[in-house]
Amino acid sequence: MVVVMAMLALAGCDAGEPYVAVEGQRFGVEIADDDATRAQGLMFRDELAEDRGMLFIFPDQRPRSFWMKNTRIPLDILYIDRDFEIVSISADTPPCRSRSGRCPGYPSAGPAQYVLEINGGLAARYGIEAGDRVEVGNIPQLESRAGSQ
């Protein structure tokens, strides 16, 4: 047990931290699972660590569209279906600089129940693509859904 704890400490991850892993890359995630946290998202952030992200959890699966209003950093937006497969990716999505407040939407290519936002360009760097399976862990809201994840 001591050896495992030491290895986790050296690896820089918290054993109980919520995470999403895809293509061998693990991202510690903040959870957005209610209207308020989903609306806030990653707005007004000046930076996001490379191994961090935000996982949006919705109660149902349907086509989704995200926008980048008040978002200061480019993001990769990964749309994920209820079976934890990536439906589509909006890659290196730029911040909205509109003074009018009108920002474009970035829709999913199909129904999605989850959305993962990570730093722009990371999906391409790590070879993450539509069709890839996503693993989730330490996310109580998904324990019954993730099953064998």
C-alpha positions in Angstrom: 0.0 0.0 0.0 2.8 2.4 0.9 4.5 1.6 -2.4 1.3 2.3 -4.4 0.8 5.6 -2.5 4.3 6.7 -3.2 4.0 5.8 -6.9 0.8 7.9 -7.1 2.5 10.8 -5.4 5.4 10.6 -7.8 3.0 10.4 -10.8 1.4 13.6 -9.6 -2.1 12.3 -9.4 -4.6 12.0 -6.6 -6.0 8.5 -6.2 -9.4 9.9 -5.5 -9.4 12.6 -8.1 -12.1 12.4 -10.9 -10.5 11.6 -14.2 -11.1 10.9 -17.9 -8.6 8.9 -19.8 -8.4 8.5 -23.6 -5.6 7.2 -25.9 -3.4 6.7 -22.8 -3.8 10.3 -21.7 -5.3 10.9 -18.3 -7.0 14.3 -17.5 -8.0 15.3 -14.0 -11.4 16.8 -14.4 -13.7 19.3 -12.7 -17.3 18.2 -13.0 -20.1 20.3 -14.4 -23.3 18.4 -13.7 -25.9 21.0 -13.0 -27.2 24.0 -14.9 -25.1 26.5 -13.0 -21.7 24.7 -13.4 -22.5 23.8 -17.0 -23.3 27.5 -17.8 -20.1 28.7 -16.1 -17.8 26.0 -17.7 -14.3 27.3 -18.2 -15.3 30.9 -18.6 -12.8 33.6 -17.5 -9.9 31.2 -17.1 -6.5 32.5 -18.2 -5.0 29.0 -18.3 -5.6 25.3 -17.9 -2.9 22.8 -16.9 -2.2 20.4 -19.7 -3.4 17.4 -17.7 -6.6 19.1 -16.6 -10.1 19.5 -18.1 -13.8 19.8 -17.4 -16.3 17.1 -17.9 -19.9 18.2 -18.5 -22.5 15.6 -17.5 -26.0 15.8 -18.9 -29.1 13.9 -17.8 -29.8 12.7 -21.4 -28.2 12.1 -24.7 -29.0 14.4 -27.6 -27.2 16.7 -30.1 -25.1 19.3 -28.2 -23.7 22.7 -29.1 -21.1 24.6 -27.1 -19.9 28.2 -27.5 -16.9 30.0 -26.3 -18.4 33.2 -24.8 -16.1 34.6 -22.1 -13.7 31.8 -22.7 -10.1 33.1 -22.8 -8.2 30.0 -24.0 -8.6 27.8 -27.0 -10.2 24.4 -26.2 -10.7 21.0 -27.7 -14.4 20.1 -27.2 -14.9 16.3 -27.2 -18.5 15.2 -27.5 -19.0 11.7 -25.9 -22.1 9.4 -26.2 -23.7 7.4 -23.4 -21.5 4.5 -24.2 -18.4 6.6 -23.6 -17.4 6.8 -27.2 -16.2 10.1 -28.8 -18.9 11.2 -31.3 -17.0 14.2 -32.6 -14.4 16.8 -31.7 -14.4 20.5 -32.2 -10.6 21.0 -32.3 -8.7 24.0 -31.2 -11.9 26.0 -30.8 -11.0 29.7 -30.5 -12.2 32.0 -27.8 -15.1 34.3 -28.9 -13.8 37.8 -29.3 -17.2 39.3 -30.4 -18.0 42.6 -28.8 -21.7 42.1 -29.7 -21.9 39.0 -27.5 -22.8 36.9 -30.5 -20.6 33.9 -30.6 -20.7 30.9 -32.9 -21.9 27.5 -31.7 -19.8 24.4 -32.2 -22.3 21.4 -32.6 -21.7 17.7 -32.0 -21.9 15.5 -35.1 -24.4 13.3 -33.2 -26.1 12.8 -29.9 -23.8 13.2 -26.8 -24.4 12.8 -23.1 -21.0 14.0 -22.0 -18.6 16.7 -23.1 -14.9 16.9 -22.2 -13.1 20.2 -22.6 -9.3 20.2 -22.7 -6.6 22.6 -23.9 -6.8 23.3 -27.6 -4.6 21.2 -29.7 -4.2 18.3 -27.2 -6.6 15.9 -29.0 -4.4 16.2 -32.2 -1.2 15.9 -30.3 -2.3 12.8 -28.5 -4.0 11.2 -31.5 -7.5 11.4 -30.0 -10.2 10.9 -32.6 -13.9 10.3 -33.0 -14.7 6.7 -32.3 -12.1 6.4 -29.5 -13.4 5.0 -26.2 -13.2 7.1 -23.0 -12.5 5.7 -19.6 -13.8 7.6 -16.5 -12.9 7.1 -12.9 -13.7 8.5 -9.4 -16.8 10.2 -10.7 -19.7 9.2 -8.4 -22.3 10.6 -10.8 -21.2 8.1 -13.4 -20.5 5.0 -11.3 -23.8 3.3 -12.3 -23.5 4.4 -15.9 -19.8 3.6 -16.5 -20.2 0.0 -15.6 -17.1 -1.7 -17.0 -15.3 1.6 -17.8 
